[in-house]
Amino acid sequence: MKNINTLKRKWSMLIVVLLSVLNPLRAANADATIQWAMLVFSLFGGLALFLFGMEQMSEGMKKTAGDKMRSILSALTNNRLIGMTVGAFVTMVIQSSSATTVMLVSFVQAQLMTFVQSLGVILGADIGTTITAQLIAFKLTDYALLMIAIGFAIRMFSRKGNSKHIGEVIMGFGILFFGMKLMSDAMKPLRTYQPFIDMLRGLENPILGLLVGVVFTALIQSSSAFTGIVIVLAQQGLLILDAGIPLIFGANIGTCITAGLASIGTSREARRVAIAHVIFKIGGVLLFIFWIPTFAEIIRSISPTSSSVGMDKLASETPRQIANAHTIFNLTVGLVFLPFTTILAHYVYKMLPDKEVEKGIIPATWHLDDSQISHPAIAIDLSRSEISRMAKIIGRMLEAVIEPFTTNEPLQDKIYPQLSLVEGIEMREEKLDYLDERIVRYLRKIGQHELSDHQIQDVYGMMSIVNYIENIGDTIDKNMIPLIAKKSALNTDFSDEGREELDIFHTKICKQISRLKEAFSELDPDIAKHIMLKEEKYADLETEYRTRHLERLHEEREESIETHEIHMELMDLLKQINVYTGDIAKTIHKMAEAT
């Protein structure tokens, strides 16, 4: 519903603007007014279907291949050419350079790739998005309704989620071309309307054409959609290549203005990606804008020709020429700027340097980003990064809590020396409470979107893991911390054997937490299974140590008698944490199997 309302607002604004442009077209009599009104409504109805079809196709492709594309991106090397190639391929598949950029931002935030690496992928994404224009240039409008019917049938009658998504792609493709047909039919009367033809001829002025492309692309927030409109005009013979090229250049700048506005209020890394995108596009346009006639001649020489004459010749040749100009422009920009990505990154960092932020004592989320919730695959990745942080916090709490039982000296937190050891543990428990609430709320928001089966499994699994980690934190803070005061009041130490057993068992449970972090970050079923096996083994070890302690009691060892209650409670609590690690490992194993 939110997307529909947003679309309505955009179209209301667009209708007002274009109606004012088309005012001169209104005839004096009522019949002519009705004809022009029908033309405008057909044009906007076709454009609405075109945009809806493109969105449907893009969403279907993201659902079908989004997770695989994410895996390909995250496996990038430092080779910039490979990065650009992968960026082009991923964007070609998911039909959205914006979606690719969103994935890049999340990977840079999660430190899966560097900002410099992302620049090559951005250049590739701009190349990949030109495939849409190439597809639009094919005259497939006669088959539009057939594609809609086939896509709808697959979507309705398929039981598998992936097949349904493929149906969405085909149906979206059909709706896109049906919208093109409506726009094309609506524009036919304009072929003989001299004021409109004169207006389009004015677009041969590069600056005017550039501005029109920037403004209209920013309004409809889709360079592919505006490119489609330009190609529809060309298919009616209303636009020559020399006028179409500045419009395409403007569309390229307009799409990064939208990305720039979207990055306001986001992380500095997101804004750096947006800035780099703007620099690439404006720099590329400046490379081409001063020799458009020569560029147009080159495009004509490599594009197919037609035997038709006049306007029909324009209608048959220009659409493919515009699509080719769009592709060659972005390909050239990519190849020209690729060797200089490191230098560009240096200047972008100067423009937007790292901000010194103390991420420490005050509870805060580091990875969750509400603007990415509409992209479930990305939002799930961000949630995973935040949960990994919880596991790191719990590991530090567990490592620290054993120290007061081995000495009566005052201890300080290793990372924040201004805090005592106990204050450090309590501070981290507050962090866990805060993160528990925020992560679960974030996962619930993700769950409100349409998810694949394994994404649903991920969301529910992560909710369970967050709960288990919070339980471990409570065990340490609410049960272990009070034992420290009891132990200090005794003025008696554990027996040598008892202290050694507690130390060994504590170390093994700490290793379990460390294994959990690795298993969860990689969703590795083998590590998860190893943790489950260790849980059983450590449960047996706890039983063995308990028996030894009872034997020392039977021997009436003074240290064992004095520390009996604390010793047994500590072992019980460590045993409980061991059980929680096993439960988390089982959840990770299920999530890994569902992927």
C-alpha positions as CSV (number, residue, x, y, z in Angstrom):
1,M,0.0,0.0,0.0
2,K,2.9,2.4,0.8
3,N,4.4,1.8,-2.6
4,I,1.1,2.4,-4.3
5,N,0.6,5.7,-2.4
6,T,4.1,6.8,-3.3
7,L,3.4,6.0,-7.0
8,K,0.2,8.0,-6.9
9,R,2.0,11.0,-5.5
10,K,4.7,10.8,-8.1
11,W,2.1,10.6,-10.9
12,S,0.0,13.4,-9.6
13,M,3.1,15.7,-9.7
14,L,4.1,14.4,-13.2
15,I,0.6,14.9,-14.6
16,V,0.5,18.5,-13.4
17,V,3.9,19.2,-15.0
18,L,3.2,17.5,-18.3
19,L,-0.3,18.9,-18.6
20,S,1.2,22.4,-18.4
21,V,3.6,21.5,-21.2
22,L,0.8,20.1,-23.3
23,N,-1.5,23.2,-22.8
24,P,-0.6,24.6,-26.2
25,L,-1.9,21.3,-27.7
26,R,-5.4,22.0,-26.6
27,A,-7.8,22.8,-29.4
28,A,-10.5,25.5,-29.2
29,N,-13.4,23.1,-29.6
30,A,-14.7,20.5,-27.2
31,D,-14.1,17.5,-29.5
32,A,-10.4,18.4,-29.9
33,T,-10.1,18.9,-26.2
34,I,-11.5,15.4,-25.6
35,Q,-9.0,13.9,-28.1
36,W,-6.1,15.6,-26.5
37,A,-7.3,14.5,-23.0
38,M,-7.5,10.9,-24.3
39,L,-4.0,11.2,-25.7
40,V,-2.7,12.4,-22.4
41,F,-4.5,9.7,-20.4
42,S,-3.3,7.0,-22.8
43,L,0.2,8.3,-22.5
44,F,0.2,8.4,-18.7
45,G,-1.7,5.1,-18.5
46,G,0.9,3.5,-20.7
47,L,3.8,5.0,-18.7
48,A,2.2,3.8,-15.4
49,L,2.0,0.2,-16.8
50,F,5.6,0.5,-18.1
51,L,6.9,1.5,-14.7
52,F,4.7,-1.1,-12.9
53,G,5.9,-3.8,-15.3
54,M,9.5,-2.8,-14.8
55,E,9.1,-2.9,-11.0
56,Q,7.3,-6.3,-11.2
57,M,10.1,-7.7,-13.5
58,S,12.8,-6.4,-11.2
59,E,11.2,-7.7,-8.0
60,G,10.7,-11.1,-9.6
61,M,14.3,-11.3,-10.6
62,K,15.5,-10.2,-7.2
63,K,13.4,-12.9,-5.5
64,T,14.6,-15.5,-8.0
65,A,18.3,-14.7,-8.0
66,G,18.8,-12.0,-5.3
67,D,20.5,-14.2,-2.8
68,K,22.8,-15.8,-5.4
69,M,23.7,-12.4,-6.7
70,R,24.5,-11.3,-3.1
71,S,26.9,-14.3,-2.8
72,I,28.6,-13.5,-6.1
73,L,29.1,-9.9,-5.0
74,S,30.4,-10.8,-1.5
75,A,33.0,-13.1,-3.1
76,L,34.7,-10.3,-5.1
77,T,38.5,-10.1,-5.3
78,N,40.6,-6.9,-5.4
79,N,40.7,-7.1,-9.2
80,R,38.8,-4.1,-10.5
81,L,38.0,-5.5,-13.9
82,I,36.4,-8.6,-12.3
83,G,34.5,-6.3,-10.0
84,M,33.1,-4.3,-13.0
85,T,32.3,-7.5,-14.8
86,V,30.4,-8.9,-11.8
87,G,28.6,-5.6,-11.3
88,A,27.4,-5.7,-14.9
89,F,26.3,-9.3,-14.7
90,V,24.4,-8.9,-11.4
91,T,22.6,-5.8,-12.5
92,M,21.8,-7.4,-15.9
93,V,20.1,-10.3,-14.0
94,I,18.2,-8.3,-11.3
95,Q,17.5,-5.4,-13.7
96,S,18.2,-2.7,-11.1
97,S,21.4,-0.8,-10.6
98,S,19.8,0.7,-7.5
99,A,19.4,-2.8,-5.9
100,T,23.1,-3.6,-6.8
101,T,24.2,-0.3,-5.1
102,V,22.1,-1.1,-2.0
103,M,23.9,-4.5,-1.7
104,L,27.2,-2.8,-2.1
105,V,26.5,-0.4,0.8
106,S,25.5,-3.3,3.1
107,F,28.7,-5.2,2.2
108,V,30.9,-2.2,2.8
109,Q,29.2,-1.6,6.1
110,A,29.7,-5.2,7.1
111,Q,33.3,-5.0,6.0
112,L,32.8,-7.7,3.4
113,M,34.4,-5.5,0.8
114,T,36.2,-2.1,0.7
115,F,34.9,1.1,-0.6
116,V,37.5,1.0,-3.4
117,Q,36.2,-2.4,-4.5
118,S,32.7,-1.1,-4.6
119,L,33.7,1.6,-7.2
120,G,34.4,-1.0,-9.9
121,V,31.1,-2.7,-9.2
122,I,29.3,0.6,-9.5
123,L,30.8,1.1,-12.9
124,G,29.7,-2.4,-13.9
125,A,26.2,-1.8,-12.6
126,D,25.8,1.2,-14.9
127,I,26.8,-1.0,-17.8
128,G,24.4,-3.8,-16.7
129,T,21.4,-1.5,-16.5
130,T,21.8,-0.6,-20.3
131,I,20.6,-4.1,-21.1
132,T,17.1,-2.9,-20.2
133,A,17.3,-0.3,-23.0
134,Q,18.5,-2.9,-25.4
135,L,15.5,-5.2,-24.6
136,I,13.1,-2.2,-25.0
137,A,14.6,-1.4,-28.4
138,F,13.3,-4.8,-29.6
139,K,9.7,-4.5,-31.0
140,L,8.0,-7.1,-28.9
141,T,4.8,-5.1,-28.2
142,D,2.8,-7.5,-30.4
143,Y,3.6,-10.3,-27.9
144,A,2.9,-8.3,-24.8
145,L,-0.5,-9.8,-23.9
146,L,0.8,-13.3,-24.6
147,M,3.7,-12.7,-22.1
148,I,1.2,-11.4,-19.5
149,A,-1.0,-14.4,-20.0
150,I,2.0,-16.9,-19.7
151,G,3.5,-15.1,-16.7
152,F,0.1,-15.0,-14.9
153,A,-0.5,-18.7,-15.6
154,I,2.9,-19.6,-14.2
155,R,2.4,-17.4,-11.2
156,M,-1.1,-18.7,-10.4
157,F,-0.6,-22.4,-10.9
158,S,3.0,-23.0,-9.8
159,R,3.5,-24.4,-6.3
160,K,7.2,-23.7,-6.0
161,G,8.2,-20.2,-4.9
162,N,10.9,-19.9,-7.5
163,S,8.6,-20.7,-10.4
164,K,6.1,-18.1,-9.1
165,H,8.9,-15.5,-9.2
166,I,9.8,-16.5,-12.8
167,G,6.1,-16.0,-13.6
168,E,6.3,-12.5,-12.1
169,V,9.3,-11.7,-14.3
170,I,7.5,-12.8,-17.5
171,M,4.3,-11.0,-16.5
172,G,6.2,-7.9,-15.6
173,F,8.0,-8.0,-19.0
174,G,4.7,-8.3,-20.8
175,I,3.1,-5.4,-18.8
176,L,6.2,-3.3,-19.6
177,F,5.8,-3.9,-23.4
178,F,2.0,-3.4,-23.2
179,G,2.6,0.0,-21.5
180,M,5.0,0.8,-24.4
181,K,2.3,-0.1,-26.9
182,L,-0.2,2.2,-25.2
183,M,2.4,5.1,-25.2
184,S,3.3,4.4,-28.8
185,D,-0.3,4.4,-30.0
186,A,-1.0,7.5,-28.0
187,M,1.9,9.3,-29.7
188,K,0.9,8.5,-33.3
189,P,-1.2,11.7,-33.7
190,L,1.8,13.8,-32.6
191,R,3.7,12.7,-35.8
192,T,1.7,15.3,-37.7
193,Y,1.4,18.0,-35.0
194,Q,4.0,20.6,-35.9
195,P,4.3,22.4,-32.6
196,F,5.2,19.1,-30.8
197,I,7.7,18.3,-33.6
198,D,9.3,21.7,-33.2
199,M,9.6,21.2,-29.5
200,L,11.4,17.9,-29.9
201,R,13.7,19.5,-32.5
202,G,14.7,22.0,-29.8
203,L,16.1,19.1,-27.8
204,E,18.9,18.8,-30.3
205,N,20.4,21.6,-28.2
206,P,22.6,19.5,-25.9
207,I,22.1,21.6,-22.8
208,L,18.3,21.7,-23.1
209,G,18.2,17.9,-23.8
210,L,20.4,17.3,-20.8
211,L,18.3,19.3,-18.5
212,V,15.1,17.6,-19.7
213,G,16.6,14.2,-19.1
214,V,17.8,15.1,-15.6
215,V,14.5,16.6,-14.5
216,F,12.2,13.9,-15.9
217,T,14.4,11.1,-14.6
218,A,14.5,12.6,-11.2
219,L,10.6,12.9,-11.3
220,I,9.9,9.3,-12.3
221,Q,13.0,8.0,-10.4
222,S,14.0,5.5,-13.1
223,S,16.6,6.1,-15.8
224,S,15.4,2.9,-17.5
225,A,11.8,4.2,-17.6
226,F,12.9,7.5,-19.1
227,T,15.1,5.7,-21.6
228,G,12.0,3.7,-22.5
229,I,10.1,6.9,-23.2
230,V,12.9,8.2,-25.4
231,I,12.9,5.0,-27.4
232,V,9.1,5.1,-27.7
233,L,9.4,8.6,-29.2
234,A,12.0,7.3,-31.5
235,Q,9.8,4.4,-32.6
236,Q,7.3,7.0,-33.9
237,G,10.0,8.8,-35.8
238,L,9.6,11.8,-33.6
239,L,13.2,11.9,-32.3
240,I,16.5,11.9,-34.1
241,L,19.7,10.4,-32.6
242,D,21.3,13.8,-32.0
243,A,18.3,14.8,-29.8
244,G,18.1,11.4,-28.1
245,I,21.8,11.3,-26.9
246,P,21.5,14.4,-24.6
247,L,18.3,13.0,-23.2
248,I,20.1,9.7,-22.4
249,F,23.0,11.7,-20.8
250,G,20.5,13.6,-18.7
251,A,18.9,10.3,-17.6
252,N,22.2,9.0,-16.4
253,I,22.8,12.1,-14.2
254,G,19.1,12.2,-13.1
255,T,19.3,8.6,-11.7
256,C,22.2,9.4,-9.5
257,I,20.5,12.5,-8.1
258,T,17.7,10.2,-6.9
259,A,20.4,7.9,-5.3
260,G,22.0,11.0,-3.7
261,L,18.6,12.1,-2.2
262,A,18.0,8.5,-1.0
263,S,21.4,8.5,0.8
264,I,20.6,11.5,2.9
265,G,20.6,10.5,6.6
266,T,22.2,7.2,5.9
267,S,25.7,6.0,6.8
268,R,28.8,7.8,5.6
269,E,29.7,4.7,3.5
270,A,26.3,4.9,1.7
271,R,26.9,8.6,1.0
272,R,30.4,7.9,-0.3
273,V,28.9,5.4,-2.8
274,A,26.3,8.0,-3.9
275,I,29.0,10.7,-4.3
276,A,31.2,8.3,-6.4
277,H,28.1,7.5,-8.6
278,V,27.5,11.2,-9.2
279,I,31.2,11.8,-10.1
280,F,31.2,8.9,-12.5
281,K,28.1,10.1,-14.3
282,I,28.9,13.8,-14.5
283,G,32.5,13.1,-15.5
284,G,31.2,10.7,-18.2
285,V,28.8,13.3,-19.6
286,L,31.5,15.9,-19.7
287,L,33.7,13.5,-21.7
288,F,30.9,13.2,-24.4
289,I,28.8,16.4,-24.3
290,F,31.2,18.4,-26.5
291,W,31.3,16.0,-29.5
292,I,27.7,14.6,-29.7
293,P,27.5,15.0,-33.5
294,T,30.7,12.9,-34.0
295,F,29.5,10.4,-31.3
296,A,26.1,10.1,-33.2
297,E,27.9,9.4,-36.5
298,I,29.9,6.6,-34.8
299,I,26.7,5.1,-33.4
300,R,25.0,5.3,-36.8
301,S,27.9,3.6,-38.5
302,I,27.7,0.6,-36.1
303,S,23.9,0.3,-35.9
304,P,21.6,-1.6,-38.4
305,T,20.1,0.5,-41.2
306,S,16.7,0.4,-42.9
307,S,15.6,0.8,-46.5
308,S,12.7,3.0,-45.5
309,V,12.6,6.7,-46.1
310,G,11.7,9.8,-44.1
311,M,9.9,9.4,-40.8
312,D,9.6,5.6,-41.2
313,K,13.4,5.4,-41.6
314,L,13.8,7.3,-38.3
315,A,11.2,5.1,-36.6
316,S,13.0,1.9,-37.6
317,E,16.6,2.9,-37.1
318,T,16.7,5.4,-34.2
319,P,15.5,3.2,-31.3
320,R,18.4,0.7,-31.7
321,Q,20.8,3.6,-32.2
322,I,19.7,5.2,-28.9
323,A,20.0,1.9,-27.1
324,N,23.5,1.4,-28.6
325,A,24.5,5.0,-27.6
326,H,23.3,4.3,-24.0
327,T,25.4,1.1,-23.8
328,I,28.5,2.5,-25.4
329,F,28.4,5.6,-23.2
330,N,28.3,3.6,-20.0
331,L,30.8,1.0,-21.2
332,T,33.3,3.8,-22.2
333,V,32.8,5.6,-18.9
334,G,33.5,2.3,-17.0
335,L,36.7,1.6,-19.0
336,V,37.9,5.2,-18.7
337,F,37.3,5.5,-15.0
338,L,38.2,2.0,-13.8
339,P,42.0,2.5,-13.7
340,F,41.5,5.6,-11.5
341,T,39.1,4.2,-8.8
342,T,41.8,4.2,-6.1
343,I,42.5,7.9,-6.8
344,L,38.8,8.7,-6.9
345,A,38.3,6.9,-3.6
346,H,41.0,9.0,-2.0
347,Y,39.3,12.2,-3.0
348,V,35.9,10.9,-2.0
349,Y,37.3,10.2,1.5
350,K,38.6,13.7,1.6
351,M,35.2,15.1,0.7
352,L,33.5,12.9,3.3
353,P,36.1,11.8,5.9
354,D,35.5,9.2,8.6
355,K,33.8,10.7,11.6
356,E,35.3,9.9,15.0
357,V,32.5,8.0,16.8
358,E,33.1,6.4,20.1
359,K,31.3,3.1,19.9
360,G,31.5,1.9,23.4
361,I,29.7,2.3,26.6
362,I,26.4,3.8,25.4
363,P,24.1,1.0,23.8
364,A,23.7,1.5,20.1
365,T,23.0,-0.5,16.9
366,W,25.9,-0.5,14.4
367,H,24.4,-2.2,11.4
368,L,20.6,-2.0,11.4
369,D,19.3,0.4,8.7
370,D,15.5,0.9,8.4
371,S,15.9,2.2,4.8
372,Q,16.9,-1.3,3.8
373,I,13.9,-3.2,5.2
374,S,12.2,-3.1,1.8
375,H,15.2,-5.2,0.6
376,P,14.8,-8.3,2.8
377,A,18.0,-10.1,1.6
378,I,20.0,-7.0,2.6
379,A,18.1,-6.4,5.8
380,I,18.7,-10.0,6.9
381,D,22.4,-9.6,6.3
382,L,22.5,-6.5,8.4
383,S,20.6,-8.3,11.2
384,R,23.1,-11.1,11.0
385,S,26.0,-8.6,11.5
386,E,24.2,-7.1,14.5
387,I,23.6,-10.6,16.1
388,S,27.3,-11.5,15.5
389,R,28.1,-8.4,17.5
390,M,25.9,-9.7,20.3
391,A,27.8,-13.0,20.3
392,K,31.1,-11.0,20.5
393,I,29.7,-9.1,23.5
394,I,28.6,-12.3,25.3
395,G,32.0,-13.8,24.7
396,R,33.7,-10.9,26.5
397,M,31.3,-11.2,29.4
398,L,31.9,-14.9,29.8
399,E,35.7,-14.5,29.6
400,A,35.7,-11.8,32.3
401,V,33.3,-13.3,34.8
402,I,35.6,-16.1,35.9
403,E,38.4,-13.8,37.0
404,P,36.9,-12.5,40.4
405,F,36.7,-16.2,41.5
406,T,40.4,-16.7,41.1
407,T,41.6,-13.5,43.0
408,N,40.4,-11.1,45.6
409,E,42.2,-8.1,44.0
410,P,40.1,-5.4,42.5
411,L,39.8,-5.9,38.7
412,Q,39.1,-3.5,35.9
413,D,37.5,-4.0,32.5
414,K,40.2,-4.8,29.8
415,I,38.7,-2.5,27.1
416,Y,37.2,0.3,29.3
417,P,39.7,0.7,32.2
418,Q,37.5,3.4,33.7
419,L,35.1,0.7,34.6
420,S,35.5,-2.1,37.1
421,L,35.3,-5.6,35.8
422,V,31.8,-6.1,37.3
423,E,30.7,-2.7,35.9
424,G,31.9,-3.7,32.5
425,I,29.9,-6.9,32.6
426,E,26.8,-5.0,33.7
427,M,27.3,-2.4,31.0
428,R,27.4,-5.2,28.3
429,E,24.3,-6.7,29.7
430,E,22.5,-3.4,29.1
431,K,23.8,-3.5,25.6
432,L,22.4,-7.0,25.1
433,D,19.0,-5.9,26.4
434,Y,19.0,-2.9,24.0
435,L,20.1,-5.0,21.0
436,D,17.6,-7.8,21.8
437,E,14.8,-5.3,21.6
438,R,16.0,-3.5,18.5
439,I,17.0,-6.6,16.5
440,V,13.7,-8.4,17.2
441,R,11.7,-5.3,16.2
442,Y,13.8,-5.1,13.0
443,L,13.3,-8.7,12.2
444,R,9.5,-8.3,12.7
445,K,9.5,-5.5,10.2
446,I,11.4,-7.7,7.7
447,G,8.8,-10.4,8.3
448,Q,6.0,-8.1,7.1
449,H,7.4,-8.2,3.6
450,E,7.1,-11.0,1.1
451,L,9.9,-13.5,1.8
452,S,11.1,-16.7,0.3
453,D,10.9,-19.9,2.4
454,H,14.5,-19.8,3.5
455,Q,14.3,-16.1,4.3
456,I,11.4,-16.9,6.6
457,Q,13.5,-19.6,8.2
458,D,16.3,-17.1,8.7
459,V,14.1,-14.5,10.3
460,Y,12.5,-16.9,12.8
461,G,15.9,-18.6,13.5
462,M,17.6,-15.3,14.2
463,M,14.8,-14.3,16.6
464,S,15.5,-17.6,18.5
465,I,19.2,-17.0,18.5
466,V,18.8,-13.4,19.9
467,N,16.7,-14.8,22.7
468,Y,19.2,-17.5,23.6
469,I,22.1,-15.0,23.6
470,E,20.0,-12.7,25.9
471,N,19.4,-15.7,28.2
472,I,23.2,-16.3,28.4
473,G,23.6,-12.6,29.3
474,D,21.0,-12.9,32.0
475,T,22.7,-16.0,33.4
476,I,26.0,-14.2,33.7
477,D,24.6,-10.9,35.0
478,K,21.8,-12.1,37.3
479,N,23.2,-15.4,38.5
480,M,27.0,-15.4,38.3
481,I,27.7,-11.8,39.4
482,P,26.0,-12.3,42.8
483,L,28.2,-15.3,43.4
484,I,31.3,-13.0,43.2
485,A,30.2,-11.2,46.4
486,K,29.5,-14.5,48.1
487,K,33.0,-15.8,47.2
488,S,34.7,-12.7,48.5
489,A,32.9,-12.9,51.8
490,L,34.2,-16.5,52.4
491,N,37.9,-15.5,52.5
492,T,38.6,-19.0,51.4
493,D,39.8,-20.2,48.0
494,F,38.7,-23.2,46.0
495,S,40.8,-26.3,46.3
496,D,43.6,-26.6,43.7
497,E,41.7,-29.4,42.0
498,G,38.4,-27.5,42.1
499,R,39.9,-24.3,40.7
500,E,41.5,-26.2,37.9
501,E,38.3,-28.0,37.0
502,L,36.3,-24.7,37.0
503,D,39.0,-23.1,34.8
504,I,39.1,-26.0,32.3
505,F,35.3,-26.1,32.1
506,H,35.0,-22.3,31.8
507,T,37.6,-22.3,29.0
508,K,35.7,-25.0,27.1
509,I,32.4,-23.1,27.3
510,C,34.2,-19.9,26.1
511,K,35.4,-22.0,23.1
512,Q,31.8,-23.0,22.4
513,I,30.8,-19.3,22.2
514,S,33.8,-18.6,19.8
515,R,32.7,-21.5,17.6
516,L,29.1,-20.1,17.6
517,K,30.3,-16.8,16.2
518,E,32.1,-18.6,13.4
519,A,29.2,-20.9,12.7
520,F,26.6,-18.1,12.6
521,S,28.7,-15.7,10.5
522,E,29.2,-18.3,7.8
523,L,26.0,-20.4,8.4
524,D,28.3,-23.4,8.5
525,P,26.4,-26.6,9.3
526,D,29.6,-28.6,10.0
527,I,30.7,-26.2,12.7
528,A,27.2,-26.1,14.2
529,K,27.2,-30.0,14.3
530,H,30.6,-29.9,16.0
531,I,29.2,-27.5,18.7
532,M,26.3,-29.9,19.3
533,L,28.7,-32.9,19.7
534,K,30.8,-30.8,22.1
535,E,27.8,-29.9,24.1
536,E,27.1,-33.6,24.9
537,K,30.8,-34.2,25.6
538,Y,31.0,-31.2,28.0
539,A,27.8,-32.3,29.7
540,D,29.5,-35.6,30.5
541,L,32.6,-33.7,31.6
542,E,30.5,-31.6,34.0
543,T,29.1,-34.8,35.5
544,E,32.7,-36.1,36.0
545,Y,33.8,-32.9,37.7
546,R,30.8,-32.9,39.9
547,T,31.6,-36.5,41.1
548,R,35.2,-35.5,41.8
549,H,34.0,-32.5,43.9
550,L,31.6,-34.7,45.9
551,E,34.5,-37.1,46.5
552,R,36.5,-34.2,48.0
553,L,33.6,-33.4,50.2
554,H,33.5,-37.0,51.3
555,E,37.2,-36.7,52.2
556,E,36.2,-33.6,54.3
557,R,38.5,-31.3,52.4
558,E,38.1,-27.9,54.2
559,E,38.3,-25.8,51.0
560,S,35.8,-27.9,49.2
561,I,33.3,-27.8,52.2
562,E,33.6,-24.0,52.5
563,T,33.2,-23.3,48.7
564,H,30.7,-26.1,48.0
565,E,27.7,-24.0,47.3
566,I,29.5,-21.5,45.1
567,H,31.4,-24.3,43.3
568,M,28.2,-26.2,42.5
569,E,26.3,-23.1,41.4
570,L,29.1,-22.0,39.1
571,M,29.3,-25.4,37.5
572,D,25.5,-25.5,37.1
573,L,25.4,-22.1,35.4
574,L,28.3,-22.9,33.1
575,K,26.4,-26.1,32.2
576,Q,23.3,-24.1,31.5
577,I,25.3,-21.8,29.1
578,N,26.6,-25.0,27.5
579,V,23.0,-26.1,26.9
580,Y,22.2,-22.7,25.3
581,T,25.1,-23.0,22.9
582,G,23.8,-26.3,21.8
583,D,20.3,-24.8,21.2
584,I,21.8,-22.0,19.2
585,A,23.9,-24.5,17.2
586,K,20.7,-26.5,16.4
587,T,19.0,-23.3,15.1
588,I,22.1,-22.5,13.0
589,H,22.1,-26.0,11.5
590,K,18.4,-25.7,10.5
591,M,19.0,-22.3,8.9
592,A,22.0,-23.6,7.0
593,E,20.1,-26.6,5.7
594,A,17.2,-24.3,4.5
595,T,19.6,-22.1,2.5
